[in-house]
Amino acid sequence: MENNTKIKKLTETESILLELWKKALKKENVDLEKSFFIQGGTSLEVTALCREIQEKFSDVVQISDIFTYFSIRLLAEFIDSKHRGTCQENVRDKVQQESMENVSDIISALDQDDFSVEDALSKLLDE
């Protein structure tokens, strides 16, 4: 895991997804927090990845879910919530809240001249 500041024990679902992403991306260093595409994934690879995920998790994931729950951690939480019967809106709300917090942090940093517009765009694309 490269540059992962949030180090915590992997759940079983995260471990499975990590191995599937490594296989699909054909690399060992995969970040649990970054999107499949930011890490070099293509549309062909995401299709194969989705098939593998569907086989492992009984078709609970659609290809659109990989875009919505873009990181291993978020997708694992979504999958686990489906298995627990938790309403998927709770996870989606969390994703939206985290995104809004990130945007608020960037706007605040821009207001305080902590970094440039280019830095802000780079941070948004990395998230």
DSSP file with accessible surface (Angstrom, degrees, kcal/mol):
  #  RESIDUE AA STRUCTURE BP1 BP2  ACC     N-H-->O    O-->H-N    N-H-->O    O-->H-N    TCO  KAPPA ALPHA  PHI   PSI    X-CA   Y-CA   Z-CA
    1    1 A M              0   0  111      0, 0.0     3,-0.4     0, 0.0     2,-0.4   0.000 360.0 360.0 360.0 120.1    0.0    0.0    0.0
    2    2 A E        -     0   0   71      1,-0.2     3,-0.1     3,-0.0    30,-0.1  -0.740 360.0 -13.8 -96.2 135.9    1.6    3.2   -1.1
    3    3 A N  S    S+     0   0  141     -2,-0.4     2,-0.9     1,-0.2    -1,-0.2   0.826  79.8 161.5  49.9  39.4    1.2    6.5    0.8
    4    4 A N        +     0   0   16     -3,-0.4    -1,-0.2     1,-0.2     3,-0.1  -0.797  16.0 179.2 -92.4 105.8   -1.6    5.2    2.9
    5    5 A T        +     0   0  130     -2,-0.9     2,-1.2     1,-0.2    -1,-0.2   0.767  70.0  69.2 -78.8 -24.5   -1.9    7.5    5.9
    6    6 A K  S    S-     0   0  130     -3,-0.1     2,-0.6     2,-0.0    -1,-0.2  -0.713  71.2-177.3 -96.1  85.8   -4.8    5.7    7.4
    7    7 A I        +     0   0  143     -2,-1.2     2,-0.3    -3,-0.1    -2,-0.0  -0.751  17.6 142.5 -88.4 122.2   -3.3    2.4    8.5
    8    8 A K        -     0   0  128     -2,-0.6     2,-0.0     0, 0.0    -2,-0.0  -0.978  57.0 -78.2-151.5 161.4   -5.8    0.0   10.0
    9    9 A K        -     0   0  190     -2,-0.3     2,-0.2     1,-0.1     0, 0.0  -0.354  52.2-115.8 -62.9 137.1   -6.3   -3.7    9.9
   10   10 A L        -     0   0   45      1,-0.1     2,-0.1     4,-0.1    -1,-0.1  -0.520  21.6-131.0 -75.2 140.5   -8.0   -4.9    6.7
   11   11 A T     >  -     0   0   58     -2,-0.2     4,-2.5     1,-0.1     5,-0.2  -0.384  30.6-104.2 -77.2 168.4  -11.4   -6.5    6.8
   12   12 A E  H  > S+     0   0  156      1,-0.2     4,-2.2     2,-0.2     5,-0.2   0.921 123.8  49.5 -60.7 -41.7  -11.9   -9.8    5.0
   13   13 A T  H  > S+     0   0   14      1,-0.2     4,-2.8     2,-0.2     5,-0.2   0.921 110.0  50.3 -65.0 -43.8  -13.8   -8.0    2.2
   14   14 A E  H  > S+     0   0    9      1,-0.2     4,-2.8     2,-0.2    -1,-0.2   0.910 109.3  52.3 -60.5 -41.3  -11.0   -5.4    1.9
   15   15 A S  H  X S+     0   0   47     -4,-2.5     4,-2.0     2,-0.2    -1,-0.2   0.915 111.1  46.4 -61.5 -43.1   -8.4   -8.1    1.7
   16   16 A I  H  X S+     0   0   47     -4,-2.2     4,-2.2     2,-0.2    -2,-0.2   0.943 114.2  47.2 -65.1 -47.4  -10.3   -9.9   -1.1
   17   17 A L  H  X S+     0   0    0     -4,-2.8     4,-2.9     1,-0.2     5,-0.2   0.900 108.4  56.2 -62.2 -39.1  -10.9   -6.6   -3.0
   18   18 A L  H  X S+     0   0   11     -4,-2.8     4,-2.6     1,-0.2    -1,-0.2   0.936 108.8  46.5 -58.6 -45.5   -7.2   -5.7   -2.6
   19   19 A E  H  X S+     0   0  108     -4,-2.0     4,-2.2     1,-0.2    -1,-0.2   0.902 112.7  49.9 -65.2 -39.0   -6.1   -9.0   -4.2
   20   20 A L  H  X S+     0   0   13     -4,-2.2     4,-2.5     2,-0.2    -2,-0.2   0.898 111.9  47.9 -66.4 -39.6   -8.6   -8.5   -7.1
   21   21 A W  H  X S+     0   0    0     -4,-2.9     4,-3.0     2,-0.2     5,-0.2   0.903 110.0  52.4 -67.7 -40.5   -7.4   -5.0   -7.7
   22   22 A K  H  X>S+     0   0   36     -4,-2.6     5,-1.5    -5,-0.2     4,-1.1   0.926 112.4  46.1 -58.9 -44.4   -3.8   -6.1   -7.7
   23   23 A K  H  <5S+     0   0  130     -4,-2.2     3,-0.2     2,-0.2    -2,-0.2   0.935 115.7  44.8 -63.8 -46.9   -4.6   -8.7  -10.3
   24   24 A A  H  <5S+     0   0   16     -4,-2.5    -2,-0.2     1,-0.2    -1,-0.2   0.893 119.6  40.9 -66.6 -39.7   -6.7   -6.4  -12.5
   25   25 A L  H  <5S-     0   0   18     -4,-3.0    -1,-0.2     2,-0.2    -2,-0.2   0.572 102.2-134.0 -84.1 -11.9   -4.1   -3.6  -12.3
   26   26 A K  T  <5 +     0   0  163     -4,-1.1     2,-0.3    -3,-0.2    -3,-0.2   0.918  68.7 102.8  56.1  47.9   -1.2   -6.0  -12.6
   27   27 A K      < -     0   0   73     -5,-1.5    -1,-0.2    -6,-0.2    -2,-0.2  -0.987  66.8-140.2-155.2 155.3    0.8   -4.4   -9.8
   28   28 A E  S    S+     0   0  132     -2,-0.3     2,-1.0     1,-0.1    -6,-0.1   0.803  85.7  73.0 -85.6 -35.0    1.5   -5.1   -6.1
   29   29 A N        +     0   0   92    -28,-0.1     2,-0.4    -7,-0.1    -1,-0.1  -0.745  59.9 162.1 -90.5 102.5    1.3   -1.5   -4.7
   30   30 A V        -     0   0    1     -2,-1.0     2,-0.5    -3,-0.0    -8,-0.1  -0.980  33.5-134.2-122.8 130.9   -2.4   -0.6   -4.6
   31   31 A D    >   -     0   0    5     -2,-0.4     3,-0.5   -30,-0.2    41,-0.4  -0.728   4.6-150.4 -87.5 128.1   -3.8    2.2   -2.5
   32   32 A L  T 3  S+     0   0    0     -2,-0.5    41,-2.0     1,-0.2    40,-0.3   0.665  94.9  47.4 -69.5 -18.1   -6.9    1.3   -0.5
   33   33 A E  T 3  S+     0   0   54     38,-0.2     2,-0.2    39,-0.2    -1,-0.2   0.584  96.7  81.4-101.7 -14.0   -8.2    4.9   -0.6
   34   34 A K  S <  S-     0   0   51     -3,-0.5    38,-0.4     1,-0.1    93,-0.1  -0.641  82.7 -99.7 -99.9 156.2   -7.7    5.8   -4.3
   35   35 A S     >  -     0   0   15     91,-0.3     4,-1.5    -2,-0.2    36,-0.2  -0.241  27.7-116.7 -70.2 157.5   -9.9    5.0   -7.2
   36   36 A F  T  4>S+     0   0    2     34,-0.9     5,-2.3    30,-0.3    -1,-0.1   0.884 116.1  48.6 -58.1 -40.5   -9.2    2.2   -9.6
   37   37 A F  T >45S+     0   0   71      1,-0.2     3,-1.8     3,-0.2    -1,-0.2   0.880 105.0  55.7 -74.8 -37.4   -8.8    4.6  -12.5
   38   38 A I  T 345S+     0   0   72      1,-0.3    -1,-0.2     2,-0.1    -2,-0.2   0.847 105.8  55.4 -61.2 -30.1   -6.4    7.0  -10.6
   39   39 A Q  T 3<5S-     0   0   13     -4,-1.5    -1,-0.3    -8,-0.1    -2,-0.2   0.317 134.4 -87.0 -88.5   9.2   -4.2    3.9  -10.0
   40   40 A G  T < 5S+     0   0   52     -3,-1.8    -3,-0.2     1,-0.3    -2,-0.1   0.470  76.0 149.5 106.0   2.3   -4.1    3.1  -13.8
   41   41 A G      < -     0   0   10     -5,-2.3    -1,-0.3    -6,-0.2     2,-0.2  -0.354  29.6-151.9 -70.5 149.7   -7.2    1.0  -14.4
   42   42 A T     >  -     0   0   66      1,-0.1     4,-2.4    -2,-0.0     5,-0.2  -0.682  31.0-102.0-113.9 172.3   -8.9    1.1  -17.7
   43   43 A S  H  > S+     0   0   85     -2,-0.2     4,-1.5     1,-0.2     5,-0.1   0.862 123.0  51.3 -64.7 -34.8  -12.5    0.5  -18.8
   44   44 A L  H  > S+     0   0  141      1,-0.2     4,-1.8     2,-0.2    -1,-0.2   0.918 111.4  47.5 -66.4 -41.6  -11.7   -3.0  -20.0
   45   45 A E  H  > S+     0   0   44      1,-0.2     4,-2.8     2,-0.2    -2,-0.2   0.868 108.1  54.6 -68.7 -35.0  -10.0   -3.8  -16.7
   46   46 A V  H  X S+     0   0    3     -4,-2.4     4,-2.6     2,-0.2    -1,-0.2   0.871 106.0  53.5 -68.3 -31.9  -12.9   -2.5  -14.6
   47   47 A T  H  X S+     0   0   63     -4,-1.5     4,-1.9     2,-0.2    -1,-0.2   0.944 112.1  43.4 -65.1 -46.1  -15.2   -4.8  -16.6
   48   48 A A  H  X S+     0   0   37     -4,-1.8     4,-2.2     2,-0.2    -2,-0.2   0.908 113.4  52.8 -64.9 -40.6  -13.1   -7.8  -15.8
   49   49 A L  H  X S+     0   0    2     -4,-2.8     4,-2.7     1,-0.2    -2,-0.2   0.929 107.0  51.9 -60.4 -44.0  -12.7   -6.6  -12.2
   50   50 A C  H  X S+     0   0    6     -4,-2.6     4,-2.8     1,-0.2    -1,-0.2   0.915 108.1  51.4 -61.4 -41.5  -16.5   -6.3  -11.8
   51   51 A R  H  X S+     0   0  133     -4,-1.9     4,-2.0     1,-0.2    -1,-0.2   0.926 111.2  47.8 -60.1 -44.5  -17.0   -9.9  -13.0
   52   52 A E  H  X S+     0   0   56     -4,-2.2     4,-2.0     1,-0.2    -2,-0.2   0.911 112.4  49.0 -63.3 -42.7  -14.4  -11.1  -10.5
   53   53 A I  H  X S+     0   0    0     -4,-2.7     4,-2.4     1,-0.2     7,-0.2   0.916 109.4  52.6 -64.0 -42.3  -16.1   -9.1   -7.7
   54   54 A Q  H  <>S+     0   0   42     -4,-2.8     5,-2.2     1,-0.2     4,-0.2   0.882 108.8  50.4 -62.0 -37.0  -19.5  -10.5   -8.7
   55   55 A E  H ><5S+     0   0  145     -4,-2.0     3,-0.5    -5,-0.2    -1,-0.2   0.907 115.0  42.8 -66.6 -40.8  -18.2  -14.0   -8.5
   56   56 A K  H 3<5S+     0   0  126     -4,-2.0    -2,-0.2     1,-0.2    -1,-0.2   0.814 123.3  35.8 -74.7 -31.9  -16.7  -13.5   -5.0
   57   57 A F  T ><5S-     0   0   15     -4,-2.4     3,-1.2    -5,-0.2    -1,-0.2  -0.052 110.2-105.6-120.6  32.7  -19.7  -11.6   -3.6
   58   58 A S  T < 5S-     0   0   96     -3,-0.5    -3,-0.2     1,-0.3    -4,-0.1   0.875  73.5 -59.2  51.5  48.5  -22.8  -13.2   -5.1
   59   59 A D  T 3 <S+     0   0  109     -5,-2.2    -1,-0.3    -6,-0.1    -5,-0.1   0.772  95.9 132.2  58.4  31.5  -23.6  -10.5   -7.6
   60   60 A V    <   +     0   0   31     -3,-1.2     2,-0.5    -7,-0.2    -1,-0.1   0.642  59.4  69.4 -85.3 -10.7  -24.1   -7.7   -5.0
   61   61 A V        -     0   0    0    -11,-0.1     2,-0.3    -8,-0.0    -4,-0.1  -0.910  62.4-166.5-114.2 130.0  -21.9   -5.3   -7.0
   62   62 A Q    >>  -     0   0  102     -2,-0.5     3,-1.2     1,-0.1     4,-0.8  -0.727  38.8-107.0-101.8 161.9  -22.8   -3.7  -10.3
   63   63 A I  H >> S+     0   0   69     -2,-0.3     3,-1.0     1,-0.3     4,-0.8   0.880 119.9  59.4 -60.0 -35.2  -20.3   -1.9  -12.5
   64   64 A S  H 3> S+     0   0   67      1,-0.2     4,-2.1     2,-0.2     3,-0.5   0.821  95.8  63.9 -63.2 -27.9  -21.8    1.4  -11.6
   65   65 A D  H <> S+     0   0   13     -3,-1.2     4,-3.3     1,-0.2    -1,-0.2   0.833  94.3  59.6 -65.2 -30.6  -21.0    0.7   -7.9
   66   66 A I  H << S+     0   0    3     -3,-1.0   -30,-0.3    -4,-0.8    -1,-0.2   0.832 109.1  44.4 -68.1 -28.7  -17.3    0.6   -8.7
   67   67 A F  H  < S+     0   0  113     -4,-0.8     3,-0.4    -3,-0.5    -2,-0.2   0.872 118.0  43.1 -79.5 -39.0  -17.6    4.2   -9.9
   68   68 A T  H  < S+     0   0   49     -4,-2.1     2,-1.0     1,-0.3    -2,-0.2   0.938 122.3  37.3 -71.5 -47.9  -19.8    5.3   -6.9
   69   69 A Y  S  < S+     0   0    0     -4,-3.3    -1,-0.3    -5,-0.2     6,-0.2  -0.698  82.6 173.2-104.4  75.6  -17.7    3.5   -4.2
   70   70 A F        +     0   0   50     -2,-1.0   -34,-0.9    -3,-0.4     2,-0.2   0.629  48.6  59.9 -72.0 -19.5  -14.4    4.3   -6.0
   71   71 A S  S  > S-     0   0    1    -36,-0.2     4,-2.7    -3,-0.1     5,-0.3  -0.677  85.9-114.1-107.6 164.9  -11.9    3.0   -3.4
   72   72 A I  H  > S+     0   0    0    -38,-0.4     4,-2.8   -41,-0.4     5,-0.2   0.928 117.2  51.1 -59.2 -45.1  -11.3   -0.5   -2.0
   73   73 A R  H  > S+     0   0   16    -41,-2.0     4,-2.1     1,-0.2    -1,-0.2   0.931 113.3  43.4 -60.7 -46.4  -12.4    0.8    1.5
   74   74 A L  H  > S+     0   0   10    -42,-0.3     4,-2.3     2,-0.2    -1,-0.2   0.919 115.3  48.3 -67.9 -41.2  -15.6    2.4    0.2
   75   75 A L  H  X S+     0   0    0     -4,-2.7     4,-2.9    -6,-0.2     5,-0.2   0.911 111.0  51.2 -65.8 -39.5  -16.5   -0.6   -2.0
   76   76 A A  H  X S+     0   0    1     -4,-2.8     4,-3.0    -5,-0.3     5,-0.2   0.922 109.9  49.7 -62.9 -41.8  -15.8   -3.0    0.9
   77   77 A E  H  X S+     0   0   59     -4,-2.1     4,-2.3    -5,-0.2    -1,-0.2   0.916 111.6  49.3 -63.8 -40.2  -18.1   -1.0    3.2
   78   78 A F  H  X S+     0   0    0     -4,-2.3     4,-2.0     2,-0.2    -2,-0.2   0.944 112.6  46.8 -62.7 -47.7  -20.8   -1.0    0.6
   79   79 A I  H  X S+     0   0    0     -4,-2.9     4,-2.1     1,-0.2    -2,-0.2   0.938 113.1  48.9 -60.8 -46.3  -20.5   -4.8    0.0
   80   80 A D  H  X S+     0   0   35     -4,-3.0     4,-2.1     1,-0.2     6,-0.2   0.885 108.8  53.6 -62.4 -37.1  -20.5   -5.5    3.8
   81   81 A S  H  X>S+     0   0    0     -4,-2.3     5,-2.1    -5,-0.2     4,-0.7   0.887 107.5  51.1 -66.5 -35.9  -23.5   -3.2    4.2
   82   82 A K  H  <5S+     0   0   83     -4,-2.0     3,-0.4     1,-0.2    -1,-0.2   0.908 111.1  48.3 -65.4 -39.3  -25.4   -5.3    1.6
   83   83 A H  H  <5S+     0   0  106     -4,-2.1    -2,-0.2     1,-0.2    -1,-0.2   0.823 113.2  47.2 -70.4 -32.1  -24.5   -8.5    3.4
   84   84 A R  H  <5S-     0   0  158     -4,-2.1    -1,-0.2    -5,-0.2    -2,-0.2   0.551 114.2-117.8 -83.0 -10.2  -25.6   -7.0    6.7
   85   85 A G  T  <5 +     0   0   66     -4,-0.7    -3,-0.2    -3,-0.4     2,-0.2   0.587  60.8 154.6  83.4   9.7  -28.8   -5.8    5.1
   86   86 A T      < -     0   0   48     -5,-2.1    -1,-0.3    -6,-0.2     2,-0.1  -0.467  55.3 -98.7 -71.1 141.9  -27.9   -2.2    5.9
   87   87 A C    >>  -     0   0   64     -2,-0.2     3,-1.5     1,-0.2     4,-0.7  -0.381  24.7-137.9 -63.3 129.3  -29.5    0.3    3.6
   88   88 A Q  H 3> S+     0   0   50      1,-0.3     4,-2.5     2,-0.2     3,-0.3   0.759  97.7  73.3 -65.4 -20.0  -27.0    1.3    0.8
   89   89 A E  H 3> S+     0   0   90      1,-0.2     4,-3.0     2,-0.2    -1,-0.3   0.843  89.3  60.5 -62.8 -31.0  -28.1    5.0    1.2
   90   90 A N  H <> S+     0   0   98     -3,-1.5     4,-1.7     2,-0.2    -1,-0.2   0.925 109.0  41.5 -61.7 -42.8  -26.2    5.1    4.5
   91   91 A V  H  X S+     0   0    4     -4,-0.7     4,-2.4    -3,-0.3    -2,-0.2   0.927 114.5  51.3 -70.8 -42.7  -22.9    4.3    2.7
   92   92 A R  H  X S+     0   0   70     -4,-2.5     4,-2.6     1,-0.2    -2,-0.2   0.913 108.7  52.2 -60.8 -40.9  -23.7    6.6   -0.2
   93   93 A D  H  X S+     0   0   87     -4,-3.0     4,-2.7     1,-0.2    -1,-0.2   0.900 108.2  51.4 -60.7 -39.7  -24.5    9.4    2.3
   94   94 A K  H  X S+     0   0   79     -4,-1.7     4,-2.8     2,-0.2    -2,-0.2   0.919 109.5  49.6 -64.0 -42.1  -21.1    8.8    3.9
   95   95 A V  H  X S+     0   0   13     -4,-2.4     4,-2.4     2,-0.2    -2,-0.2   0.943 113.1  46.6 -61.1 -46.5  -19.3    9.0    0.5
   96   96 A Q  H  X S+     0   0  110     -4,-2.6     4,-2.5     2,-0.2    -2,-0.2   0.909 112.5  50.1 -63.8 -40.0  -21.1   12.2   -0.3
   97   97 A Q  H  X S+     0   0  117     -4,-2.7     4,-2.5     2,-0.2    -2,-0.2   0.934 111.0  48.5 -64.3 -44.9  -20.3   13.7    3.2
   98   98 A E  H  X S+     0   0   73     -4,-2.8     4,-2.2     1,-0.2    -2,-0.2   0.904 111.7  50.5 -62.4 -39.2  -16.6   12.8    2.9
   99   99 A S  H  X S+     0   0   54     -4,-2.4     4,-2.4    -5,-0.2    -1,-0.2   0.920 111.0  48.1 -64.5 -43.4  -16.5   14.4   -0.6
  100  100 A M  H  X S+     0   0  118     -4,-2.5     4,-2.7     2,-0.2    -2,-0.2   0.896 110.6  51.4 -65.7 -37.9  -18.2   17.6    0.7
  101  101 A E  H  X S+     0   0   99     -4,-2.5     4,-2.4     2,-0.2    -1,-0.2   0.914 110.0  50.2 -64.0 -40.4  -15.8   17.7    3.6
  102  102 A N  H  X S+     0   0   25     -4,-2.2     4,-2.1     2,-0.2    -2,-0.2   0.931 111.4  47.5 -63.2 -44.8  -12.9   17.3    1.2
  103  103 A V  H  X S+     0   0   51     -4,-2.4     4,-2.8     1,-0.2     5,-0.2   0.921 111.1  51.8 -63.6 -41.4  -14.2   20.1   -1.0
  104  104 A S  H  X S+     0   0   65     -4,-2.7     4,-2.6     1,-0.2    -1,-0.2   0.910 108.9  50.6 -61.7 -41.8  -14.7   22.4    2.0
  105  105 A D  H  X S+     0   0  107     -4,-2.4     4,-2.4     2,-0.2    -1,-0.2   0.903 111.4  48.3 -61.8 -41.4  -11.1   21.7    3.1
  106  106 A I  H  X S+     0   0    6     -4,-2.1     4,-2.6     2,-0.2    -2,-0.2   0.936 111.7  48.7 -66.4 -44.6   -9.8   22.7   -0.3
  107  107 A I  H  X S+     0   0   87     -4,-2.8     4,-2.7     1,-0.2    -2,-0.2   0.928 111.8  50.0 -61.5 -43.3  -11.9   25.8   -0.5
  108  108 A S  H  X S+     0   0   50     -4,-2.6     4,-1.8    -5,-0.2    -1,-0.2   0.923 110.8  48.8 -61.2 -44.4  -10.7   26.8    3.0
  109  109 A A  H  <>S+     0   0   11     -4,-2.4     5,-3.1     1,-0.2     6,-0.7   0.891 111.4  50.1 -64.7 -37.7   -7.1   26.3    2.0
  110  110 A L  H ><5S+     0   0   52     -4,-2.6     3,-1.5     3,-0.2    -2,-0.2   0.919 108.7  52.3 -65.2 -41.9   -7.6   28.3   -1.2
  111  111 A D  H 3<5S+     0   0  127     -4,-2.7    -1,-0.2     1,-0.3    -2,-0.2   0.849 112.7  45.0 -60.9 -34.4   -9.2   31.1    0.9
  112  112 A Q  T 3<5S-     0   0  121     -4,-1.8    -1,-0.3    -5,-0.2    -2,-0.2   0.294 112.9-119.5 -92.7   8.2   -6.2   31.1    3.2
  113  113 A D  T < 5 +     0   0  145     -3,-1.5    -3,-0.2     2,-0.2    -2,-0.1   0.803  69.1 139.9  56.3  32.2   -3.7   30.9    0.3
  114  114 A D  S   <S-     0   0  105     -5,-3.1     2,-0.3     1,-0.2    -4,-0.2   0.784  73.4  -2.1 -74.7 -28.8   -2.4   27.6    1.6
  115  115 A F  S    S-     0   0   53     -6,-0.7    -1,-0.2    -9,-0.1    -2,-0.2  -0.985  79.4 -98.2-156.8 167.4   -2.1   26.2   -1.9
  116  116 A S     >  -     0   0   45     -2,-0.3     4,-2.2    -3,-0.1     5,-0.1  -0.239  36.3-105.0 -82.9 171.9   -2.8   27.1   -5.5
  117  117 A V  H  > S+     0   0   88      1,-0.2     4,-2.8     2,-0.2     5,-0.2   0.890 123.4  55.6 -62.0 -38.6   -5.8   26.3   -7.8
  118  118 A E  H  > S+     0   0  136      1,-0.2     4,-2.5     2,-0.2    -1,-0.2   0.912 107.3  49.1 -61.2 -42.2   -3.5   23.8   -9.5
  119  119 A D  H  > S+     0   0   87      2,-0.2     4,-2.5     1,-0.2    -1,-0.2   0.900 110.8  50.9 -62.3 -40.6   -2.9   22.1   -6.1
  120  120 A A  H  X S+     0   0    6     -4,-2.2     4,-2.5     2,-0.2    -2,-0.2   0.931 110.7  47.5 -63.9 -44.8   -6.6   22.1   -5.5
  121  121 A L  H  X S+     0   0   99     -4,-2.8     4,-2.3     1,-0.2     5,-0.2   0.920 111.6  51.4 -62.7 -40.8   -7.4   20.4   -8.8
  122  122 A S  H  X S+     0   0   60     -4,-2.5     4,-2.0    -5,-0.2    -1,-0.2   0.922 110.3  48.8 -62.5 -43.1   -4.6   17.9   -8.2
  123  123 A K  H  X S+     0   0   79     -4,-2.5     4,-1.3     1,-0.2    -1,-0.2   0.917 110.8  50.5 -64.6 -41.4   -6.0   17.0   -4.8
  124  124 A L  H  < S+     0   0   78     -4,-2.5     3,-0.2     1,-0.2    -1,-0.2   0.905 111.8  47.4 -63.2 -40.3   -9.6   16.7   -6.2
  125  125 A L  H  < S+     0   0  121     -4,-2.3    -1,-0.2     1,-0.2    -2,-0.2   0.819 110.2  52.9 -72.4 -29.2   -8.3   14.3   -9.0
  126  126 A D  H  <        0   0   67     -4,-2.0   -91,-0.3    -5,-0.2    -1,-0.2   0.750 360.0 360.0 -74.8 -25.5   -6.3   12.2   -6.5
  127  127 A E     <        0   0   94     -4,-1.3   -92,-0.2    -3,-0.2   -89,-0.1   0.062 360.0 360.0 -78.8 360.0   -9.3   11.7   -4.2
